[in-house]
Amino acid sequence: MPIWKGFLMVVSTPTQSHILVIDHSPDVINVLRELLSDEGYRVSTGLHLSHDARSVVESAPDLIVIDYVWETPDENWSLLQSIRRMPPARDIPIVLCTGSVRQATGMADHLRSLQIDVVLKPFDIDRFLAVVSAALSRKKSRPA
């Protein structure tokens, strides 16, 4: 049974990694929530329209999946940078999903420096899940 916490909806599966999915499209959110839940992850979701870095930190995700659309105002980029500046969230792995291939390629070094993995849309489900799994593994292998 989903639980609403502010703008976040939490689908609970105890003892699994917690993934926060932020996207501008409720349809994409539903697909990613279903996909990740089927893999055994606990999933929270939020729309881009109502996000802020503090809410992200308070939800305490193990990983964030966020959509980025370069053609829209830069709120999403501001959110990414805000998350990276907040000590409790600094080390949360981020998987950025985008259809903006040229922009993502042009910023690849900068995104890597922020420890942000990129999955280009349309993405292969197995590749997406592999990137999510690898990001979570890296986080678990880091010293506390």
C-alpha positions in Angstrom: 0.0 0.0 0.0 1.5 3.4 -1.0 2.1 6.0 1.7 2.2 9.7 0.9 4.9 11.8 2.6 4.5 15.4 1.4 4.9 15.3 -2.3 6.6 11.9 -2.2 4.7 8.6 -2.6 6.5 5.7 -0.9 5.8 2.1 -2.0 7.3 0.1 0.8 9.2 -3.2 0.6 11.2 -3.5 3.8 15.0 -4.1 3.8 15.5 -3.2 0.2 17.4 -0.2 -1.2 15.3 3.0 -1.3 15.2 4.7 -4.7 13.7 8.1 -5.3 12.3 8.7 -8.8 11.7 12.3 -9.9 10.3 13.1 -13.3 8.0 15.6 -15.0 5.7 12.9 -16.4 3.4 10.9 -14.2 3.4 8.1 -16.8 7.2 7.8 -16.7 7.1 7.8 -12.9 4.5 5.0 -12.9 6.6 2.9 -15.4 9.9 3.4 -13.4 8.1 2.8 -10.0 6.7 -0.5 -11.4 10.0 -1.6 -13.0 12.0 -0.8 -9.9 9.4 -2.3 -7.5 9.4 -5.5 -9.5 13.1 -5.7 -9.0 12.6 -5.5 -5.2 13.5 -1.9 -4.6 11.5 0.4 -2.2 10.4 3.3 -4.4 9.4 6.9 -3.6 8.3 9.2 -6.4 8.0 12.9 -6.9 7.0 15.3 -9.7 9.6 17.9 -10.8 6.9 20.5 -10.2 7.0 20.1 -6.5 10.6 19.1 -5.6 13.2 20.7 -3.4 16.5 19.5 -2.2 15.4 19.4 1.5 12.5 17.0 0.7 14.9 14.8 -1.2 17.3 14.6 1.7 14.4 14.0 4.2 13.2 11.1 2.1 16.7 9.5 2.7 17.0 7.6 -0.6 19.9 5.2 -1.3 19.7 6.4 -4.9 18.0 9.1 -7.0 16.7 8.6 -10.5 15.9 12.0 -12.0 14.8 13.0 -15.5 16.5 16.0 -17.0 15.2 18.0 -19.9 17.6 20.6 -21.2 14.9 22.5 -23.1 13.0 23.5 -19.9 14.0 26.0 -17.2 17.0 25.0 -15.2 15.2 23.9 -12.1 16.4 20.3 -12.4 20.0 21.3 -12.7 19.6 23.5 -9.7 18.2 20.5 -7.8 21.1 18.3 -8.8 23.6 20.9 -7.6 21.7 21.6 -4.4 21.7 17.9 -3.6 25.4 17.7 -4.1 26.0 20.6 -1.8 24.0 19.2 1.1 26.2 17.0 3.3 23.6 14.4 4.1 22.9 13.9 0.3 26.4 14.5 -1.1 27.1 10.8 -1.5 23.7 9.7 -2.7 24.2 8.1 -6.2 22.2 9.8 -8.9 21.1 8.3 -12.2 20.2 11.0 -14.7 17.8 9.9 -17.5 17.6 12.2 -20.5 16.8 12.2 -24.1 19.2 15.2 -24.7 22.1 13.1 -26.1 24.2 16.1 -27.3 24.0 18.0 -24.0 24.6 14.9 -21.9 27.6 14.0 -24.0 29.0 17.5 -23.9 28.7 17.6 -20.1 29.9 14.0 -19.5 33.1 15.0 -17.7 31.2 17.4 -15.4 28.5 14.9 -14.7 31.1 12.2 -13.8 32.8 14.7 -11.5 29.5 15.1 -9.7 29.2 11.2 -9.5 26.1 11.3 -11.7 25.5 8.3 -14.0 23.7 9.0 -17.3 21.2 6.8 -19.0 20.1 8.1 -22.4 16.4 7.8 -23.5 15.0 5.8 -24.9 16.8 3.3 -22.7 17.2 -0.4 -22.7 15.6 -1.7 -19.5 18.4 -4.1 -18.7 21.0 -1.4 -19.1 19.0 1.0 -16.9 18.7 -1.7 -14.2 22.4 -2.5 -14.5 23.3 1.2 -14.0 21.0 1.4 -10.9 22.5 -1.8 -9.5 26.1 -0.6 -10.1 25.5 2.8 -8.5 24.0 1.1 -5.4 26.9 -1.3 -5.2 29.4 1.6 -5.4 27.6 3.3 -2.6 27.6 0.2 -0.4 31.3 -0.4 -1.0 32.3 3.1 0.1 33.7 3.5 3.6 31.3 5.2 5.9 
